[in-house]
Amino acid sequence: MSEEKTTESAERTYEESMALVKELQQITLAMLKDIDKVCTEYGIPYYLGEGTMLGAVRHKGFIPWDDDIDLLMMREDYERFLQIAPKAMGDKYEIQHYTTMENCWTPLMKVRLITDDPRFRQSHIAHVTPNNGPMIDIFPLDNVPKLSSFRQTVQGTMARILRGTLSQKMKTAEDDTFQKKVLRFASHFVTRDFLYKCINRNYLKYNNPNNPYIVCLASYYKVQKETFPKEAFGEPVRVPFEDGLFPVPQDTDLILTTIYGDYMTPPPPEKRVIKHHF
């Protein structure tokens, strides 16, 4: 095959993949609107989070290659949504959380669309749930006393270790590194319920409402990139996202700079990748 044909084939495959991403984005946008409707009805504040917040600020919608939606809720709002969502969201959704499903593998809450569409599936979790199609992640926000401390670094490290051990216990991640092999071995000596108790206890360790900082321990970013002054969140502010207005924190610049650095400059093309195994 000539170099020219190879290039054309690669471009065609990329274009086809991006078309599917766009379709998945429209599905999750409809899901977001349903969540927003429930949160508005029940007075539950939330924020667009991480890559979705970045998309709202930089693109007025999805990052073009992003394939999911992330939301943030303060702990008390997170727990309230968890209580009302299974009924309020209706039969077309499953609320995936360790309190709502037997084989839960995730340390946060997911709102999952129940669908027979075979194109958008997460095969790495197919053995724990048949409902592995389009989803929205909801991350809890907890209080901590300082912007940074040794104890909070330990807290963040424990969050990552416990999450990794849970993934190995439920076999939703490969054990392709030495660290993962160690966690896979350790997971044989603990139960899933024990891991969830440890995860929850660790998240809530410093969760005094009088503490002046907020942390997202369920994020895959390190704790140093996920700790912010409480006033950076504040009252949600609605901004354009695709064809609607959705809430973001008060100080998106501080939050996005802490997580991403120069967030207004898109990454180079080779780093614009789909990340969620659909």
Backbone bond lengths (Angstrom), bond angles and torsions (degrees), N, CA, C in turn:
res aa  C-N    CA-C-N  psi(-1)  N-CA   C-N-CA  omega(-1)  CA-C   N-CA-C  phi
1 M - - - 1.473 - - 1.521 109.17 -
2 S 1.323 116.36 136.64 1.455 119.96 -178.98 1.520 110.07 -70.87
3 E 1.356 114.85 160.51 1.459 120.35 178.13 1.525 110.47 -61.54
4 E 1.338 116.79 -37.27 1.456 120.93 -179.07 1.520 111.15 -63.46
5 K 1.354 117.38 -43.85 1.451 120.54 -179.98 1.525 111.28 -67.45
6 T 1.331 116.16 -37.41 1.467 120.01 177.69 1.520 110.66 -60.62
7 T 1.332 116.29 -44.31 1.462 121.05 179.22 1.519 110.81 -63.23
8 E 1.340 116.57 -44.63 1.459 119.83 179.41 1.515 111.50 -61.21
9 S 1.355 116.73 -40.04 1.458 121.38 179.68 1.519 110.86 -64.34
10 A 1.348 115.82 -42.85 1.464 119.91 179.88 1.516 110.82 -63.96
11 E 1.359 116.10 -42.09 1.452 119.76 179.50 1.528 111.48 -64.56
12 R 1.345 115.58 -39.90 1.457 119.51 -179.99 1.530 110.07 -64.24
13 T 1.330 116.74 -42.42 1.462 120.77 178.92 1.520 110.74 -63.35
14 Y 1.322 117.60 -41.15 1.464 121.50 178.22 1.521 110.42 -63.69
15 E 1.323 116.91 -43.80 1.455 120.77 -179.71 1.525 110.62 -63.47
16 E 1.331 116.81 -40.44 1.463 120.11 178.42 1.526 110.23 -64.88
17 S 1.323 116.51 -41.03 1.460 120.43 178.97 1.524 110.85 -63.46
18 M 1.327 116.53 -43.30 1.460 119.90 -179.65 1.527 111.37 -66.25
19 A 1.328 117.19 -32.74 1.465 120.22 176.84 1.518 110.18 -63.91
20 L 1.329 116.53 -39.37 1.463 120.09 177.08 1.521 111.12 -68.03
21 V 1.335 117.01 -38.12 1.464 120.33 177.00 1.528 109.71 -61.11
22 K 1.328 116.58 -43.81 1.471 119.96 179.16 1.528 110.88 -60.46
23 E 1.327 116.15 -39.40 1.464 119.16 179.29 1.530 110.50 -67.24
24 L 1.329 116.74 -42.12 1.459 120.64 177.53 1.526 110.75 -62.43
25 Q 1.320 116.98 -38.64 1.464 120.43 178.00 1.529 111.28 -61.14
26 Q 1.314 117.42 -39.70 1.466 119.79 179.29 1.530 111.25 -67.52
27 I 1.323 116.84 -33.67 1.464 120.30 176.58 1.526 109.90 -66.05
28 T 1.348 116.27 -47.52 1.468 118.59 -178.13 1.526 111.64 -71.35
29 L 1.330 117.93 -27.27 1.457 120.06 174.28 1.528 110.50 -63.47
30 A 1.330 116.67 -42.18 1.467 120.21 176.40 1.528 110.63 -62.77
31 M 1.333 116.74 -37.33 1.466 121.06 176.53 1.528 110.50 -63.82
32 L 1.336 116.19 -43.22 1.464 120.72 178.22 1.523 111.02 -58.99
33 K 1.309 116.94 -41.16 1.463 120.02 179.34 1.521 111.27 -63.20
34 D 1.334 117.20 -36.89 1.462 120.57 177.19 1.529 110.76 -66.90
35 I 1.333 116.98 -42.31 1.470 120.43 177.24 1.519 110.29 -63.71
36 D 1.325 116.50 -43.71 1.466 120.83 179.98 1.528 110.86 -60.30
37 K 1.315 116.27 -39.46 1.468 120.78 179.45 1.522 110.49 -62.49
38 V 1.341 116.88 -44.55 1.461 121.11 179.94 1.529 110.23 -66.35
39 C 1.341 116.82 -45.12 1.463 120.08 -179.30 1.528 111.34 -62.71
40 T 1.320 117.03 -38.30 1.465 120.71 177.71 1.522 110.88 -66.24
41 E 1.333 115.89 -43.56 1.468 120.63 -178.76 1.521 111.60 -62.31
42 Y 1.334 116.99 -39.29 1.460 121.09 -175.62 1.528 113.19 -99.60
43 G 1.316 117.52 4.39 1.457 120.87 177.37 1.522 113.21 65.49
44 I 1.317 116.78 43.11 1.471 121.80 -179.42 1.529 108.81 -105.93
45 P 1.328 118.59 109.98 1.468 120.43 178.11 1.537 111.21 -69.82
46 Y 1.322 115.47 146.93 1.465 121.16 173.89 1.516 108.49 -153.74
47 Y 1.320 116.00 169.43 1.465 121.73 179.15 1.529 109.37 -133.82
48 L 1.329 117.22 147.11 1.458 120.00 162.73 1.526 107.36 -63.38
49 G 1.325 117.14 139.30 1.454 119.96 -174.98 1.517 113.03 -124.63
50 E 1.317 115.73 158.14 1.461 126.27 172.24 1.528 112.18 45.10
51 G 1.345 118.06 -120.20 1.458 119.45 -175.13 1.510 114.00 -63.32
52 T 1.335 116.98 -28.19 1.465 119.88 178.08 1.525 110.40 -72.38
53 M 1.338 116.69 -40.11 1.462 120.63 174.01 1.526 110.11 -62.30
54 L 1.311 116.64 -43.40 1.466 120.80 178.28 1.527 110.61 -61.16
55 G 1.330 116.86 -42.28 1.458 120.33 177.78 1.520 111.90 -61.28
56 A 1.331 116.18 -41.23 1.468 119.97 -179.98 1.524 111.18 -62.06
57 V 1.339 116.60 -41.00 1.464 120.95 -176.63 1.531 111.05 -77.13
58 R 1.328 117.07 -45.39 1.466 120.25 -172.59 1.527 113.20 -87.97
59 H 1.349 117.67 -31.90 1.462 120.30 -173.04 1.528 113.06 -120.51
60 K 1.337 117.63 -3.80 1.466 121.53 -173.50 1.529 111.48 59.05
61 G 1.305 115.37 27.13 1.466 121.32 -179.07 1.522 108.96 173.99
62 F 1.303 116.50 -152.70 1.458 120.39 -179.98 1.530 112.04 -64.75
63 I 1.329 117.28 143.58 1.460 119.93 159.19 1.526 105.39 -59.32
64 P 1.324 119.62 129.42 1.470 120.54 -169.99 1.518 115.61 -52.34
65 W 1.329 118.01 -30.61 1.469 120.51 -177.35 1.536 112.26 -104.02
66 D 1.326 117.56 9.34 1.469 120.02 -179.10 1.525 109.69 -81.35
67 D 1.335 116.19 142.87 1.456 119.86 -174.13 1.522 113.47 -122.17
68 D 1.345 117.54 17.51 1.450 118.98 175.10 1.522 110.13 -154.66
69 I 1.329 115.91 177.06 1.463 122.40 177.05 1.523 108.08 -124.29
70 D 1.332 115.31 135.20 1.466 121.94 177.19 1.527 109.05 -113.38
71 L 1.319 116.04 133.96 1.463 122.02 175.76 1.523 109.25 -123.32
72 L 1.331 115.66 154.47 1.463 122.88 178.06 1.522 108.99 -123.90
73 M 1.341 116.06 140.30 1.459 121.94 174.44 1.516 109.46 -138.94
74 M 1.319 116.23 139.21 1.447 119.63 170.34 1.526 109.00 -59.71
75 R 1.318 116.87 150.40 1.462 121.76 -171.12 1.536 112.62 -50.46
76 E 1.325 117.67 -48.22 1.465 119.44 -176.87 1.527 111.66 -64.88
77 D 1.348 116.97 -34.08 1.464 120.79 177.34 1.525 110.88 -74.05
78 Y 1.310 116.21 -36.82 1.465 122.99 176.19 1.527 110.14 -59.01
79 E 1.329 116.52 -47.86 1.460 121.02 -179.18 1.524 110.93 -66.73
80 R 1.311 117.11 -36.37 1.467 120.43 178.95 1.524 110.98 -68.17
81 F 1.336 116.18 -43.06 1.465 119.84 177.27 1.527 110.19 -62.32
82 L 1.329 117.32 -40.85 1.461 121.44 178.87 1.531 111.37 -58.84
83 Q 1.322 116.90 -35.20 1.460 120.68 -179.18 1.524 112.28 -73.37
84 I 1.325 117.10 -39.84 1.469 118.76 -173.50 1.528 113.27 -94.40
85 A 1.339 118.11 -21.48 1.468 121.19 -171.26 1.523 114.38 -64.03
86 P 1.362 120.39 -42.14 1.469 118.04 -177.70 1.519 113.58 -53.21
87 K 1.327 118.06 -36.16 1.461 121.22 177.91 1.524 111.43 -89.54
88 A 1.341 115.83 -44.37 1.462 119.63 -173.44 1.525 112.86 -68.23
89 M 1.324 118.71 -31.55 1.464 121.14 -178.34 1.525 112.44 -78.69
90 G 1.325 117.61 -16.57 1.462 120.29 174.73 1.514 113.97 87.54
91 D 1.340 114.96 176.48 1.465 121.96 -172.79 1.529 113.61 -73.22
92 K 1.311 118.20 -13.80 1.473 119.09 -177.92 1.518 112.23 -80.28
93 Y 1.351 117.33 -5.52 1.461 121.20 -179.03 1.530 111.22 -124.76
94 E 1.317 115.41 152.84 1.462 121.95 168.28 1.524 107.70 -117.86
95 I 1.326 116.63 131.05 1.457 121.48 174.82 1.524 106.90 -89.74
96 Q 1.319 116.55 112.13 1.463 121.64 -174.73 1.522 109.79 -99.51
97 H 1.326 115.21 111.95 1.454 123.50 -176.55 1.523 106.16 -158.09
98 Y 1.316 117.13 156.91 1.465 118.00 -175.20 1.521 112.93 -65.52
99 T 1.343 117.95 -16.52 1.456 120.35 177.13 1.524 112.74 -89.98
100 T 1.328 117.71 -8.06 1.464 120.46 -175.03 1.516 114.18 -116.31
101 M 1.341 118.91 -10.80 1.459 120.91 -179.52 1.522 110.32 -145.41
102 E 1.314 115.59 147.37 1.465 120.98 -172.83 1.517 113.03 -70.95
103 N 1.315 117.17 -43.28 1.466 120.69 -174.35 1.523 112.17 -101.67
104 C 1.302 116.66 39.56 1.465 119.04 -178.07 1.534 110.37 -65.47
105 W 1.310 116.51 139.98 1.457 123.18 -175.86 1.535 112.20 -119.52
106 T 1.341 116.89 -2.83 1.458 119.96 -170.25 1.523 111.54 -114.84
107 P 1.341 118.62 142.79 1.463 121.44 179.81 1.528 114.07 -86.50
108 L 1.327 117.01 11.32 1.460 121.11 177.59 1.523 108.88 -134.65
109 M 1.314 117.73 -171.36 1.459 122.16 -179.31 1.526 109.81 -103.35
110 K 1.323 115.20 138.87 1.456 121.02 175.28 1.521 109.27 -125.12
111 V 1.313 115.53 136.12 1.466 121.02 169.62 1.522 105.80 -99.62
112 R 1.332 116.19 114.72 1.466 121.02 -171.69 1.528 110.19 -113.53
113 L 1.313 116.54 131.01 1.459 121.75 176.07 1.520 109.07 -75.28
114 I 1.331 116.26 129.35 1.464 120.79 175.68 1.525 107.40 -87.33
115 T 1.322 116.25 115.06 1.460 121.17 -173.91 1.526 110.84 -149.19
116 D 1.328 115.20 152.42 1.469 121.53 175.19 1.524 111.86 -95.58
117 D 1.325 117.34 -1.02 1.469 121.12 -179.06 1.529 109.00 -62.71
118 P 1.336 118.15 117.68 1.472 120.27 -175.99 1.523 114.51 -79.57
119 R 1.332 118.42 -6.50 1.465 120.34 -172.54 1.516 112.96 -79.06
120 F 1.320 117.42 -29.40 1.467 120.33 -175.71 1.521 108.77 -115.54
121 R 1.318 115.60 85.98 1.456 122.04 -177.65 1.519 110.02 -131.44
122 Q 1.332 115.81 147.85 1.460 120.87 174.72 1.534 107.42 -106.08
123 S 1.312 114.82 95.43 1.469 120.07 -171.94 1.524 112.59 -64.80
124 H 1.357 117.89 -24.86 1.463 119.24 -176.70 1.523 112.69 -71.49
125 I 1.355 117.99 -12.21 1.463 119.82 176.22 1.526 111.75 -116.84
126 A 1.328 117.37 9.87 1.470 120.33 -176.52 1.530 111.85 -62.89
127 H 1.330 117.15 -26.31 1.468 119.88 -178.69 1.527 112.55 -78.86
128 V 1.349 118.25 -12.35 1.467 119.93 179.05 1.520 112.38 -107.08
129 T 1.331 118.21 -21.08 1.466 120.25 178.00 1.526 110.54 -155.94
130 P 1.338 117.16 137.20 1.463 119.52 173.86 1.520 111.90 -74.13
131 N 1.323 116.72 -17.75 1.463 121.58 178.42 1.523 108.98 -91.90
132 N 1.322 115.54 85.54 1.464 121.76 -176.23 1.522 111.53 -129.88
133 G 1.330 115.10 33.74 1.460 120.60 179.21 1.515 112.25 -93.11
134 P 1.333 118.88 -152.16 1.467 122.68 -176.54 1.529 111.88 -55.41
135 M 1.340 116.00 139.87 1.455 119.88 -176.28 1.510 111.40 -145.45
136 I 1.325 115.21 164.19 1.461 123.34 171.70 1.521 107.17 -124.42
137 D 1.331 116.72 129.31 1.463 121.87 178.01 1.522 109.65 -88.24
138 I 1.341 115.89 136.31 1.468 120.86 174.99 1.527 107.75 -121.07
139 F 1.345 115.86 118.28 1.453 122.97 -176.13 1.527 110.23 -101.44
140 P 1.337 117.98 134.38 1.466 119.62 174.60 1.524 111.47 -80.51
141 L 1.316 115.55 145.32 1.464 122.38 174.60 1.528 108.82 -109.47
142 D 1.333 116.28 127.98 1.457 121.38 -178.60 1.520 110.87 -119.08
143 N 1.320 115.78 162.70 1.465 122.04 -178.67 1.529 111.22 -90.52
144 V 1.326 115.29 144.85 1.468 122.20 173.05 1.529 108.34 -138.13
145 P 1.352 117.61 157.83 1.463 119.84 -172.85 1.519 115.87 -78.97
146 K 1.355 116.97 -25.60 1.463 119.43 -173.56 1.519 110.78 -135.24
147 L 1.321 115.11 166.06 1.456 119.80 174.32 1.521 110.49 -68.37
148 S 1.330 115.33 -36.65 1.462 120.52 179.32 1.517 109.01 -157.36
149 S 1.320 115.93 138.77 1.453 120.96 175.39 1.520 108.30 -158.89
150 F 1.314 116.40 163.63 1.459 120.56 178.30 1.523 110.47 -61.20
151 R 1.332 116.82 -42.48 1.464 120.22 -178.33 1.531 111.35 -63.85
152 Q 1.331 116.77 -37.74 1.459 119.48 179.01 1.525 111.41 -72.71
153 T 1.328 117.22 -31.58 1.466 119.99 174.34 1.514 110.05 -64.13
154 V 1.341 116.33 -41.79 1.463 120.66 176.36 1.527 110.05 -62.91
155 Q 1.335 116.22 -41.47 1.457 120.80 178.14 1.533 110.71 -59.02
156 G 1.328 117.10 -46.17 1.457 121.17 179.07 1.512 112.27 -64.94
157 T 1.327 116.97 -40.28 1.467 120.87 178.26 1.524 110.74 -63.72
158 M 1.325 116.39 -42.55 1.463 120.18 177.81 1.523 111.21 -63.15
159 A 1.325 117.20 -37.70 1.464 120.42 178.24 1.526 110.23 -60.04
160 R 1.318 116.60 -41.74 1.464 120.76 -179.28 1.527 111.29 -69.88
161 I 1.334 116.88 -40.70 1.464 120.71 179.64 1.526 110.79 -65.24
162 L 1.325 116.12 -45.17 1.461 120.24 -179.02 1.529 110.87 -65.65
163 R 1.338 116.93 -41.01 1.459 120.05 177.57 1.531 110.53 -63.15
164 G 1.328 116.60 -42.56 1.456 120.53 178.76 1.520 112.17 -64.65
165 T 1.326 116.68 -39.78 1.464 120.55 178.19 1.522 110.73 -65.10
166 L 1.345 116.59 -39.97 1.462 120.48 177.25 1.526 110.87 -62.36
167 S 1.330 117.10 -43.90 1.469 120.67 178.89 1.526 110.97 -60.65
168 Q 1.327 116.80 -39.29 1.459 120.05 179.13 1.525 111.03 -72.73
169 K 1.325 116.48 -36.39 1.468 120.48 177.31 1.524 110.65 -61.13
170 M 1.326 116.12 -43.17 1.464 121.21 -177.43 1.526 112.34 -89.46
171 K 1.338 116.38 -1.96 1.468 123.04 178.30 1.532 111.99 55.95
172 T 1.335 114.36 44.23 1.459 119.82 176.33 1.529 111.89 -103.26
173 A 1.327 116.34 6.37 1.465 122.12 176.06 1.521 108.36 -141.00
174 E 1.314 116.16 149.76 1.460 120.61 177.55 1.522 110.53 -69.73
175 D 1.314 116.46 148.75 1.469 120.39 172.41 1.527 108.29 -101.83
176 D 1.340 115.11 63.00 1.456 121.76 -171.09 1.530 113.76 -101.30
177 T 1.317 117.64 9.59 1.463 121.51 173.56 1.520 108.32 -131.51
178 F 1.322 115.94 165.02 1.465 119.52 179.58 1.520 110.72 -61.02
179 Q 1.338 116.88 -43.12 1.464 120.43 -179.66 1.520 111.25 -60.92
180 K 1.331 116.79 -43.15 1.460 119.98 -180.00 1.523 111.53 -67.55
181 K 1.316 116.80 -34.78 1.468 119.82 176.84 1.526 110.89 -64.48
182 V 1.340 116.01 -38.75 1.468 120.22 177.02 1.525 109.93 -63.31
183 L 1.340 116.73 -44.18 1.457 120.43 179.61 1.526 110.94 -66.86
184 R 1.332 118.11 -37.20 1.468 120.75 177.19 1.531 109.89 -62.19
185 F 1.343 116.46 -43.14 1.463 120.76 178.04 1.530 110.80 -62.63
186 A 1.343 116.26 -46.04 1.463 120.64 -178.51 1.522 111.47 -64.64
187 S 1.325 117.20 -31.38 1.462 120.52 -176.07 1.531 112.58 -65.60
188 H 1.335 117.29 -19.72 1.466 120.40 179.49 1.529 112.00 -70.62
189 F 1.328 116.96 -16.82 1.461 120.81 -173.55 1.533 112.92 -102.95
190 V 1.320 116.75 3.65 1.470 120.91 179.13 1.518 108.92 -133.34
191 T 1.312 115.52 154.84 1.458 120.37 177.24 1.528 110.07 -91.43
192 R 1.301 115.26 161.67 1.464 120.68 176.02 1.530 110.55 -59.85
193 D 1.347 116.25 -43.97 1.465 119.61 -178.86 1.524 111.68 -62.86
194 F 1.329 116.22 -37.90 1.462 119.94 177.84 1.525 110.62 -63.45
195 L 1.332 116.80 -41.27 1.453 120.38 179.13 1.528 110.84 -62.95
196 Y 1.324 117.11 -42.03 1.458 119.44 179.38 1.520 111.94 -65.56
197 K 1.323 117.41 -37.80 1.461 120.15 176.50 1.528 110.32 -61.96
198 C 1.328 116.04 -41.75 1.470 120.26 179.04 1.519 111.41 -66.65
199 I 1.333 116.89 -41.96 1.467 121.47 179.26 1.528 109.78 -61.12
200 N 1.329 116.75 -48.80 1.461 120.52 -177.61 1.525 111.10 -65.24
201 R 1.322 117.06 -41.98 1.467 120.70 179.15 1.523 110.36 -62.94
202 N 1.319 116.78 -39.20 1.460 120.50 179.75 1.525 111.10 -67.35
203 Y 1.345 117.65 -43.45 1.456 121.34 178.47 1.529 111.39 -57.95
204 L 1.341 116.01 -40.35 1.463 121.25 -172.33 1.525 113.46 -92.52
205 K 1.306 117.01 7.27 1.464 121.44 -171.67 1.521 113.18 -55.53
206 Y 1.325 118.04 -41.90 1.469 121.85 -177.74 1.520 111.51 -117.67
207 N 1.333 116.88 23.65 1.465 119.99 -169.04 1.528 112.49 -80.54
208 N 1.333 115.50 59.87 1.456 121.80 173.24 1.530 108.13 -89.37
209 P 1.333 118.44 126.01 1.474 119.56 -176.83 1.519 113.74 -61.83
210 N 1.325 117.92 -16.14 1.460 120.45 178.13 1.529 113.00 -82.85
211 N 1.319 116.92 -10.26 1.464 119.40 178.06 1.529 110.20 -66.86
212 P 1.338 117.63 142.26 1.469 120.18 -170.06 1.532 115.38 -88.55
213 Y 1.339 117.67 -1.71 1.466 119.62 -177.95 1.517 111.12 -122.82
214 I 1.333 114.58 158.88 1.461 122.72 -179.06 1.519 108.81 -124.23
215 V 1.338 115.87 140.64 1.460 120.89 179.42 1.525 109.55 -131.98
216 C 1.324 115.61 146.49 1.465 122.08 172.99 1.522 107.48 -110.72
217 L 1.318 116.75 92.37 1.467 121.38 -175.33 1.521 113.17 -78.12
218 A 1.326 117.60 -18.35 1.464 120.19 -179.72 1.519 112.48 -81.00
219 S 1.321 117.58 -6.97 1.463 121.58 178.91 1.527 110.95 -70.02
220 Y 1.328 115.53 155.74 1.463 120.21 174.97 1.526 111.90 -82.29
221 Y 1.328 117.10 -8.82 1.461 119.58 174.01 1.521 109.72 -79.95
222 K 1.318 116.39 154.51 1.454 120.62 -179.61 1.517 110.36 -67.10
223 V 1.320 115.24 156.90 1.461 121.52 -173.42 1.526 111.77 -59.70
224 Q 1.331 118.09 -30.27 1.463 120.98 179.77 1.532 111.60 -64.59
225 K 1.342 117.47 -26.21 1.459 121.52 178.61 1.527 112.67 -92.66
226 E 1.322 116.61 -1.95 1.458 120.13 -174.09 1.524 112.72 -124.79
227 T 1.341 117.90 20.88 1.460 122.23 178.55 1.525 108.90 -117.43
228 F 1.336 115.81 127.98 1.456 120.86 -172.28 1.530 110.56 -141.18
229 P 1.331 117.09 154.00 1.477 118.76 171.31 1.522 110.01 -60.28
230 K 1.310 116.43 143.66 1.464 120.87 -176.64 1.528 111.44 -57.77
231 E 1.349 115.79 -36.09 1.467 118.54 -177.56 1.532 112.65 -68.92
232 A 1.324 118.33 -14.34 1.464 120.22 176.68 1.527 111.02 -65.27
233 F 1.320 117.00 -26.37 1.469 120.78 177.89 1.520 110.28 -90.42
234 G 1.312 118.20 -67.54 1.457 121.02 175.34 1.513 113.76 57.74
235 E 1.319 115.55 -153.59 1.461 121.79 179.10 1.529 109.71 -72.03
236 P 1.347 118.17 127.77 1.468 119.99 -179.92 1.526 112.59 -57.10
237 V 1.335 115.51 141.73 1.467 122.83 178.39 1.525 108.13 -115.86
238 R 1.310 117.45 126.30 1.468 120.13 -178.66 1.530 110.54 -84.06
239 V 1.344 113.76 130.56 1.460 121.05 -179.09 1.525 108.77 -131.35
240 P 1.342 117.37 162.05 1.465 118.99 178.97 1.524 111.86 -63.72
241 F 1.315 114.79 133.75 1.463 122.23 171.71 1.519 106.51 -144.68
242 E 1.347 115.77 112.35 1.459 121.61 -172.98 1.533 109.60 53.72
243 D 1.338 118.76 -119.54 1.463 119.88 -175.25 1.524 112.99 -103.64
244 G 1.342 116.22 19.64 1.456 119.24 -179.49 1.511 112.05 -140.23
245 L 1.328 115.46 -176.26 1.456 122.82 175.04 1.524 107.59 -117.69
246 F 1.343 116.01 125.88 1.456 120.51 -176.21 1.529 109.49 -134.51
247 P 1.341 117.34 155.46 1.468 120.72 -168.78 1.532 114.15 -82.39
248 V 1.321 115.14 138.85 1.471 123.14 172.66 1.534 107.73 -127.99
249 P 1.328 117.86 165.85 1.474 120.13 176.82 1.523 112.17 -65.78
250 Q 1.332 115.06 166.27 1.465 122.02 179.57 1.522 111.95 -61.46
251 D 1.337 116.52 -45.82 1.471 120.51 -174.15 1.524 109.75 -113.93
252 T 1.328 115.60 74.80 1.471 119.32 179.67 1.522 111.43 -65.02
253 D 1.332 117.84 -30.94 1.468 120.29 -178.61 1.531 110.85 -62.46
254 L 1.325 117.24 -46.46 1.464 120.63 179.12 1.529 110.60 -62.70
255 I 1.313 116.56 -46.03 1.463 120.13 -176.65 1.530 111.10 -65.87
256 L 1.319 116.97 -47.41 1.468 119.95 -177.22 1.527 111.75 -69.72
257 T 1.330 117.70 -35.66 1.461 120.31 176.80 1.523 110.55 -65.23
258 T 1.328 117.04 -40.52 1.464 120.76 178.84 1.517 111.22 -62.62
259 I 1.323 116.95 -40.68 1.466 120.43 -177.35 1.524 111.82 -79.82
260 Y 1.344 117.22 -46.11 1.467 120.33 -167.51 1.525 114.45 -113.37
261 G 1.320 119.10 -11.60 1.461 119.56 -173.93 1.521 109.77 78.05
262 D 1.344 116.77 -124.63 1.467 121.71 178.99 1.525 109.31 -76.00
263 Y 1.322 116.01 79.80 1.463 120.81 -170.30 1.523 113.45 -74.73
264 M 1.342 118.89 -18.56 1.459 120.16 -178.96 1.527 112.91 -80.59
265 T 1.322 117.40 -10.90 1.467 120.87 176.10 1.519 109.10 -96.54
266 P 1.336 118.87 114.32 1.466 120.30 -179.84 1.528 111.21 -61.83
267 P 1.334 117.74 151.79 1.463 120.70 178.14 1.524 110.88 -67.86
268 P 1.335 117.99 164.04 1.467 119.96 176.89 1.528 110.55 -63.81
269 P 1.327 117.23 157.42 1.472 120.92 -174.37 1.524 114.56 -52.24
270 E 1.335 117.42 -36.58 1.469 119.01 -177.13 1.524 113.41 -68.29
271 K 1.341 117.00 -14.74 1.459 120.65 179.05 1.525 112.81 -102.14
272 R 1.302 117.30 4.68 1.468 120.86 179.28 1.528 107.60 -90.76
273 V 1.308 115.23 77.30 1.457 121.24 -171.31 1.529 111.75 -117.51
274 I 1.311 114.87 153.17 1.462 122.75 173.56 1.523 107.29 -77.67
275 K 1.341 118.41 137.97 1.454 118.91 -168.42 1.527 115.89 -121.87
276 H 1.322 119.92 -5.01 1.458 119.08 -169.91 1.537 115.02 -111.20
277 H 1.314 118.64 21.48 1.473 122.29 169.05 1.529 114.18 64.33
278 F 1.347 118.06 23.75 1.460 118.06 176.17 1.525 109.61 -75.05
